[in-house]
Amino acid sequence: MGTAWWHENEELVLVDARKPNFKKTEFGILPIDLILADLTPAILNRIKDS
């Protein structure tokens, strides 16, 4: 897997965010094969506390 990104305002995590998973198209950047997930309250609390 690639890098994970945390979107604090949306409380979501984006996993496998590596360069090959983004394709440049005439319409802009197209994400491919990314994993977007809500976090459980327990994990969310651990992130916020760190």
DSSP file (Angstrom, degrees, kcal/mol; ACC not computed):
  #  RESIDUE AA STRUCTURE BP1 BP2  ACC     N-H-->O    O-->H-N    N-H-->O    O-->H-N    TCO  KAPPA ALPHA  PHI   PSI    X-CA   Y-CA   Z-CA
    1    1 A M              0   0    0      0, 0.0     3,-0.1     0, 0.0     2,-0.0   0.000 360.0 360.0 360.0 158.0    0.0    0.0    0.0
    2    2 A G        -     0   0    0      1,-0.3    14,-0.3    16,-0.1     2,-0.1   0.144 360.0 -35.7 -94.6-147.0    1.0    3.6   -0.5
    3    3 A T        -     0   0    0     14,-0.3    14,-2.6    12,-0.1     2,-0.4  -0.425  50.8-138.8 -78.8 149.6    0.6    6.6    1.7
    4    4 A A        -     0   0    0     11,-0.2     2,-0.4    12,-0.2    11,-0.2  -0.899  13.9-158.8-108.0 141.0   -2.5    7.3    3.8
    5    5 A W  E     -A   14   0A   0      9,-2.8     9,-2.9    -2,-0.4     2,-0.5  -0.968   5.3-148.5-122.2 136.8   -4.0   10.7    4.1
    6    6 A W  E     -A   13   0A   0     -2,-0.4     2,-0.8     7,-0.2     7,-0.2  -0.905   1.3-159.1-105.8 124.8   -6.3   11.9    6.9
    7    7 A H  E  >> -A   12   0A   0      5,-2.8     4,-1.6    -2,-0.5     5,-1.4  -0.874   8.8-169.6-104.2  99.7   -9.0   14.5    6.1
    8    8 A E  T  45S+     0   0    0     -2,-0.8    -1,-0.2     1,-0.2     3,-0.2   0.886  80.2  50.8 -61.6 -44.5   -9.7   16.0    9.5
    9    9 A N  T  45S+     0   0    0      1,-0.2    -1,-0.2     2,-0.1    -2,-0.0   0.870 120.5  35.2 -63.5 -36.7  -12.9   18.0    8.6
   10   10 A E  T  45S-     0   0    0     -3,-0.2    -1,-0.2     2,-0.1    -2,-0.2   0.581 101.3-134.0 -91.0 -11.7  -14.5   15.0    6.9
   11   11 A E  T  <5 +     0   0    0     -4,-1.6    28,-0.9     1,-0.2     2,-0.3   0.917  60.8 132.1  54.8  47.8  -13.1   12.5    9.5
   12   12 A L  E   < -AB   7  38A   0     -5,-1.4    -5,-2.8    26,-0.2     2,-0.4  -0.892  49.1-143.4-125.0 154.8  -12.1   10.2    6.6
   13   13 A V  E     -AB   6  37A   0     24,-2.3    24,-2.4    -2,-0.3     2,-0.5  -0.966   6.4-155.8-118.9 139.7   -8.9    8.3    5.7
   14   14 A L  E     -AB   5  36A   0     -9,-2.9    -9,-2.8    -2,-0.4     3,-0.3  -0.969  17.4-166.7-114.7 120.0   -7.7    7.8    2.2
   15   15 A V  E     + B   0  35A   0     20,-3.2    20,-2.1    -2,-0.5   -11,-0.2  -0.790  61.8  26.9-113.7 151.9   -5.4    4.8    1.7
   16   16 A D        +     0   0    0     -2,-0.3     2,-1.7   -14,-0.3    -1,-0.2   0.833  69.3 161.3  68.7  37.4   -3.2    3.7   -1.1
   17   17 A A        +     0   0    0    -14,-2.6     2,-0.3    -3,-0.3   -14,-0.3  -0.518  17.8 143.5 -88.6  69.5   -2.7    7.3   -2.2
   18   18 A R    >   -     0   0    0     -2,-1.7     3,-2.3   -16,-0.1     4,-0.1  -0.749  64.4-100.4-109.4 160.3    0.4    6.8   -4.3
   19   19 A K  G >  S+     0   0    0     -2,-0.3     3,-1.8     1,-0.3    -1,-0.1   0.811 116.6  58.1 -50.1 -44.5    1.3    8.5   -7.6
   20   20 A P  G 3  S+     0   0    0      0, 0.0    -1,-0.3     0, 0.0    -3,-0.1   0.705  96.6  66.2 -63.1 -15.7    0.3    5.6  -10.0
   21   21 A N  G <  S+     0   0    0     -3,-2.3    11,-3.7    -5,-0.1     2,-0.4   0.270  91.6  71.4 -90.2  12.9   -3.2    5.7   -8.5
   22   22 A F  E <   -C   31   0B   0     -3,-1.8     2,-0.4     9,-0.2     7,-0.0  -0.994  65.8-166.1-127.8 124.9   -3.9    9.2  -10.0
   23   23 A K  E     -C   30   0B   0      7,-2.8     7,-3.2    -2,-0.4     2,-0.5  -0.930  17.6-133.6-114.6 132.7   -4.3    9.7  -13.7
   24   24 A K  E     +C   29   0B   0     -2,-0.4     2,-0.2     5,-0.2     5,-0.2  -0.731  36.0 169.8 -83.2 124.8   -4.2   13.1  -15.5
   25   25 A T  E >   -C   28   0B   0      3,-2.7     3,-1.2    -2,-0.5     0, 0.0  -0.730  52.4 -96.6-125.7 175.8   -7.1   13.4  -17.9
   26   26 A E  T 3  S+     0   0    0      1,-0.2     3,-0.1    -2,-0.2    -2,-0.0   0.684 126.1  51.8 -66.7 -16.4   -8.5   16.2  -20.0
   27   27 A F  T 3  S-     0   0    0      1,-0.4     2,-0.3     0, 0.0    -1,-0.2   0.481 123.2 -94.6 -97.1  -5.7  -11.1   16.7  -17.1
   28   28 A G  E <  S-C   25   0B   0     -3,-1.2    -3,-2.7     2,-0.0     2,-0.4  -0.887  73.1 -13.4 126.3-158.8   -8.5   16.9  -14.4
   29   29 A I  E     -C   24   0B   0     -2,-0.3    -5,-0.2    -5,-0.2    -7,-0.0  -0.687  58.1-159.1 -85.2 128.3   -6.9   14.4  -12.0
   30   30 A L  E     -C   23   0B   0     -7,-3.2    -7,-2.8    -2,-0.4     2,-0.3  -0.935  10.6-139.8-111.1 117.7   -8.8   11.1  -11.8
   31   31 A P  E     -C   22   0B   0      0, 0.0     2,-0.4     0, 0.0    -9,-0.2  -0.597  20.8-166.8 -77.3 136.6   -8.2    8.9   -8.7
   32   32 A I        -     0   0    0    -11,-3.7    -2,-0.0    -2,-0.3     0, 0.0  -0.979  60.7  -6.4-124.6 133.9   -7.9    5.2   -9.4
   33   33 A D  S    S+     0   0    0     -2,-0.4     2,-0.3     1,-0.2    -1,-0.1   0.846  84.7 153.0  57.2  41.5   -8.0    2.3   -7.0
   34   34 A L        -     0   0    0     -3,-0.1     2,-0.6   -13,-0.1   -18,-0.2  -0.720  39.8-136.2 -99.4 154.6   -8.1    4.4   -3.8
   35   35 A I  E     -B   15   0A   0    -20,-2.1   -20,-3.2    -2,-0.3     2,-0.5  -0.955  20.3-175.6-112.7 119.3   -9.6    3.3   -0.5
   36   36 A L  E     +B   14   0A   0     -2,-0.6     2,-0.4   -22,-0.2   -22,-0.2  -0.967  13.4 171.8-116.1 126.1  -11.8    5.9    1.3
   37   37 A A  E     -B   13   0A   0    -24,-2.4   -24,-2.3    -2,-0.5     2,-0.2  -0.988  34.3-125.0-141.7 144.1  -13.1    4.9    4.7
   38   38 A D  E     -B   12   0A   0     -2,-0.4     2,-0.3   -26,-0.2   -26,-0.2  -0.549  38.0-124.9 -73.1 150.5  -15.0    6.3    7.7
   39   39 A L        -     0   0    0    -28,-0.9    -1,-0.0    -2,-0.2     0, 0.0  -0.773  17.3-114.4-100.6 146.6  -13.1    5.8   10.9
   40   40 A T     >  -     0   0    0     -2,-0.3     4,-2.8     1,-0.1     5,-0.2  -0.393  33.2-109.4 -68.8 154.7  -14.5    4.0   14.0
   41   41 A P  H  > S+     0   0    0      0, 0.0     4,-2.2     0, 0.0     5,-0.2   0.865 118.6  54.4 -54.2 -37.5  -14.9    6.3   17.0
   42   42 A A  H  > S+     0   0    0      2,-0.2     4,-1.7     1,-0.2     5,-0.1   0.931 112.0  41.9 -64.6 -45.8  -12.1    4.5   18.8
   43   43 A I  H  > S+     0   0    0      2,-0.2     4,-2.2     1,-0.2     5,-0.2   0.904 112.5  54.9 -68.1 -40.6   -9.6    5.0   15.9
   44   44 A L  H  X S+     0   0    0     -4,-2.8     4,-2.3     1,-0.2    -2,-0.2   0.907 107.6  49.8 -58.6 -43.3  -10.8    8.6   15.5
   45   45 A N  H  X S+     0   0    0     -4,-2.2     4,-1.9    -5,-0.2    -1,-0.2   0.876 108.9  52.4 -63.3 -38.9  -10.1    9.3   19.1
   46   46 A R  H  X S+     0   0    0     -4,-1.7     4,-0.8     2,-0.2    -2,-0.2   0.897 110.8  47.4 -65.3 -39.4   -6.6    7.8   18.9
   47   47 A I  H >< S+     0   0    0     -4,-2.2     3,-0.7     1,-0.2    -2,-0.2   0.931 112.8  47.7 -66.3 -45.7   -5.8   10.0   15.9
   48   48 A K  H 3< S+     0   0    0     -4,-2.3    -1,-0.2     1,-0.2    -2,-0.2   0.814 111.0  52.3 -66.5 -30.0   -7.1   13.2   17.5
   49   49 A D  H 3<        0   0    0     -4,-1.9    -1,-0.2     1,-0.2    -2,-0.2   0.641 360.0 360.0 -80.7 -15.0   -5.1   12.4   20.7
   50   50 A S    <<        0   0    0     -4,-0.8    -1,-0.2    -3,-0.7    -2,-0.2   0.480 360.0 360.0 -88.1 360.0   -1.8   11.9   18.9
